[in-house]
Amino acid sequence: MLSKEELLSLELISQKGSFDFSGDPVKFTLYTEAERIKSAFQFDPLFAVNCSIVDPLPHQVEAVYRYLLPLPRIRFLLADDTGAGKTIMTGLLIKELLLRGLLERILIITPGGLTKQWQEDELGLKFNFQFKLVDRPIFNSDPNIFNNSNKLVTSIDFIRNEDVLNVMKDSTWDLIVVDEAHKLSAYDYGTKRYRSKRYEAIEILAPQTEHLLLLTATPHRGRHDTFRNLLQLLDRDIFSTNELVTNRINRTDDDVANKFFIRRLKEDMTDWKDGPLFKPRHTKTVEYKLTEVEKKLYDLVTRYLTVKREEAVEQNNIHVSLALMVMQRRLTSSIYAIMRTLQNRYNALNGLIELIRKNPTLWSKRMEYEVEFDDYDDYSELTDEERESLERIFSDPKKFKLFTTAKSIQDIEAERNQVSELKDLAEELYHNNTEEQKLRRLWQFLTDENVSDGRKLVLFTEHKDTLDYLEKKLANQGYKVQTIYGQKSVDERRKAQDEFAGDSQILLATDAAGEGINLQFCNLMINWDIPWNPNRLEQRMGRIHRYGQKEEVHVFNLVAQNTREGKVMQRLLQKLDVIREQIGSDRVYDVISDVFDGINLEDILKSTLEGEVNSFNQAIDNDFTIENVKEKIKSQKEELACKRIDFEAAKKLMDDSLEKRLIPIYLERFFKKAFISLGGKIKNEDEFVSLSQLPEKINELLKENFNIRYDVSKMIFTFHKEVFLDKKKTGKYEMLYYLNPGNPIYDAT
């Protein structure tokens, strides 16, 4: 404070750059408030949370704000259990980085069935992001879209195409996110490494991005090589050997968070009251027995497949081996499914014989034919589309190299005659008006579990033919049924999910619904076909056993007592149930392969089909004990660096944010004043607003920076998160949006 005398004694040195105070004080105030909002992340530790339609849980806050955000360069594998909300964590990370001005070009890569869910629900609705979805029609209309657009969602099976990769290989990104990253398969065979096209696609893109985030609930899958190869996408040098993987994954320096990997388990996740997040889960084996004639069909087809499988192995024909495995699985799925397969096989063999008879030199030149064929992973990782593709290969007489193990025309005729007998038996069984035993057991189950009285059920099968068969049978019994399978479009899947949430009783699904579909309003599941990969079983159960489930979850596994693989699965599942009850943990599903000294469960079942049962029974008796399972669970947790959640640290972050966050009413007042000062008009209606006139400057920014060209005047907005989430208040509005920092209109203003 200067005195009057001191003030008078001051000497004016220069008037250069002086203020004349003729500026607009209102605009100056709005400018300073805009800068304060832009810088809010510097004092609000959870700014993205307060600008999004999410209420994160402690483990989500910890992952984003302790593990990911502090990293100068994010190359990270986020491997929390199913149902943990990895998409929410991803959205929060993206929003925080965008608010800091650290991101511009973002690419989200997902399985095909999840692209629209990511674009509209996860990124659009919850976080106000405007992402474009790129598929084949969009790419064909604009081949440079990966270079010209900054925020894109696309599918892994689309970008692995050669023409798409040729365009993308030179594009650079600030952040690439890969969902369901376990689908990026790479296996070691001796000194060689087999890489799927999905893996190769990300291998090409990984060096082109500053930040890379991989998401999966099943990172290990019982194999060290697949886990190491997955981590090498993050950094090839750091994860060059299994020993380096173990050291890096378990490493924390002076209590600093792991810089590459985090995995938290359901049993460790809590709500904000530090209570358990997930309801208990119960599994039970539901047994049935094939009739005498059903068993006859099973034995004859299995014998045929076993011989052909041995021939395929001898000739090193992996595609025929996989196709035969699909046939074996269809045999145990339903009589209808195996009947269709045998019919197709018979027609293909007949067609091949006719081709050769018309052109006798064709067979001798068969090895000259090149057949375009995608590389596939092991059977347990095949998608719906890949399984059907294998089925078509086995049914196409023109695909010589991949189609048959025959060495002469006589071999083909002999196989044709054998398949004809099997086909006739399957057709007789299907058309004799007697329901198969598996279906009878389902009717009993539906009655026992009161599904007819309004209780909802999810039923998983591996095969579309079986799904069609069950849909017809269930509809004839009066059940209202919805279906989700690989060939359904994203919109069709979303509609089926919504209908099932309504008044439908049963959802029939292939494994296309095993990932990314949220069904926590249903607590009953039956596995009509049991996957040979425990990870797939876990993915299925994760559809209903997830955050938001209010009831205890019950999962039932249908098993035939008198088939080879049925006996194995029955014994294994029963032992799993006993051990799970005794140790009180669902982790038994994750350590099956480790218990059997690294032998893959699929390999065990394959060997059983070939008659090698004694070794498996011995392993069940000697290795699959409570003590061994406990030890494997413990060692797996240590190896995968499964972390306990620091609840107190997450709670402190949340409390600090509540204290330091921008008050919503200030955000609302700023927007209204700024919008009107720019020439806009706002119409208020209780807790909602509409923008009846959009300022030209904002309209230009929306087109240039956000590529938004639709009529904003038809939209309804609210500034209040609790209002936006209140369905009673918002139900009458078709186009309602949350208006806050991060919304393109708010940011443009």
Secondary structure as GFF3:
##gff-version 3
##sequence-region A 1 749
A	DSSP	alpha_helix	4	8	.	.	.	ID=ss1
A	DSSP	alpha_helix	25	38	.	.	.	ID=ss2
A	DSSP	three_ten_helix	40	42	.	.	.	ID=ss3
A	DSSP	alpha_helix	47	50	.	.	.	ID=ss4
A	DSSP	alpha_helix	58	62	.	.	.	ID=ss5
A	DSSP	pi_helix	63	68	.	.	.	ID=ss6
A	DSSP	beta_strand	75	78	.	.	.	ID=ss7
A	DSSP	alpha_helix	86	99	.	.	.	ID=ss8
A	DSSP	beta_strand	106	110	.	.	.	ID=ss9
A	DSSP	three_ten_helix	112	114	.	.	.	ID=ss10
A	DSSP	alpha_helix	115	116	.	.	.	ID=ss11
A	DSSP	pi_helix	117	125	.	.	.	ID=ss12
A	DSSP	alpha_helix	126	127	.	.	.	ID=ss13
A	DSSP	beta_strand	132	134	.	.	.	ID=ss14
A	DSSP	alpha_helix	136	141	.	.	.	ID=ss15
A	DSSP	alpha_helix	145	148	.	.	.	ID=ss16
A	DSSP	beta_strand	151	155	.	.	.	ID=ss17
A	DSSP	alpha_helix	156	159	.	.	.	ID=ss18
A	DSSP	alpha_helix	162	168	.	.	.	ID=ss19
A	DSSP	beta_strand	173	178	.	.	.	ID=ss20
A	DSSP	three_ten_helix	181	183	.	.	.	ID=ss21
A	DSSP	beta_strand	186	189	.	.	.	ID=ss22
A	DSSP	beta_strand	192	195	.	.	.	ID=ss23
A	DSSP	alpha_helix	197	205	.	.	.	ID=ss24
A	DSSP	three_ten_helix	206	208	.	.	.	ID=ss25
A	DSSP	beta_strand	209	215	.	.	.	ID=ss26
A	DSSP	alpha_helix	224	232	.	.	.	ID=ss27
A	DSSP	alpha_helix	242	249	.	.	.	ID=ss28
A	DSSP	beta_strand	261	262	.	.	.	ID=ss29
A	DSSP	three_ten_helix	266	268	.	.	.	ID=ss30
A	DSSP	beta_strand	281	288	.	.	.	ID=ss31
A	DSSP	alpha_helix	292	314	.	.	.	ID=ss32
A	DSSP	alpha_helix	318	333	.	.	.	ID=ss33
A	DSSP	alpha_helix	335	358	.	.	.	ID=ss34
A	DSSP	alpha_helix	361	364	.	.	.	ID=ss35
A	DSSP	three_ten_helix	366	368	.	.	.	ID=ss36
A	DSSP	three_ten_helix	379	381	.	.	.	ID=ss37
A	DSSP	alpha_helix	384	393	.	.	.	ID=ss38
A	DSSP	alpha_helix	400	403	.	.	.	ID=ss39
A	DSSP	alpha_helix	409	431	.	.	.	ID=ss40
A	DSSP	alpha_helix	437	448	.	.	.	ID=ss41
A	DSSP	three_ten_helix	451	453	.	.	.	ID=ss42
A	DSSP	beta_strand	457	460	.	.	.	ID=ss43
A	DSSP	alpha_helix	464	476	.	.	.	ID=ss44
A	DSSP	beta_strand	481	484	.	.	.	ID=ss45
A	DSSP	alpha_helix	490	501	.	.	.	ID=ss46
A	DSSP	beta_strand	506	509	.	.	.	ID=ss47
A	DSSP	three_ten_helix	511	513	.	.	.	ID=ss48
A	DSSP	beta_strand	524	527	.	.	.	ID=ss49
A	DSSP	alpha_helix	534	541	.	.	.	ID=ss50
A	DSSP	beta_strand	553	560	.	.	.	ID=ss51
A	DSSP	alpha_helix	564	583	.	.	.	ID=ss52
A	DSSP	three_ten_helix	586	591	.	.	.	ID=ss53
A	DSSP	alpha_helix	592	595	.	.	.	ID=ss54
A	DSSP	alpha_helix	601	609	.	.	.	ID=ss55
A	DSSP	alpha_helix	614	622	.	.	.	ID=ss56
A	DSSP	alpha_helix	626	639	.	.	.	ID=ss57
A	DSSP	alpha_helix	647	660	.	.	.	ID=ss58
A	DSSP	alpha_helix	664	677	.	.	.	ID=ss59
A	DSSP	beta_strand	681	685	.	.	.	ID=ss60
A	DSSP	beta_strand	688	693	.	.	.	ID=ss61
A	DSSP	alpha_helix	696	705	.	.	.	ID=ss62
A	DSSP	three_ten_helix	712	714	.	.	.	ID=ss63
A	DSSP	beta_strand	716	718	.	.	.	ID=ss64
A	DSSP	alpha_helix	721	724	.	.	.	ID=ss65
A	DSSP	alpha_helix	727	730	.	.	.	ID=ss66
A	DSSP	beta_strand	736	738	.	.	.	ID=ss67
A	DSSP	alpha_helix	744	748	.	.	.	ID=ss68
###
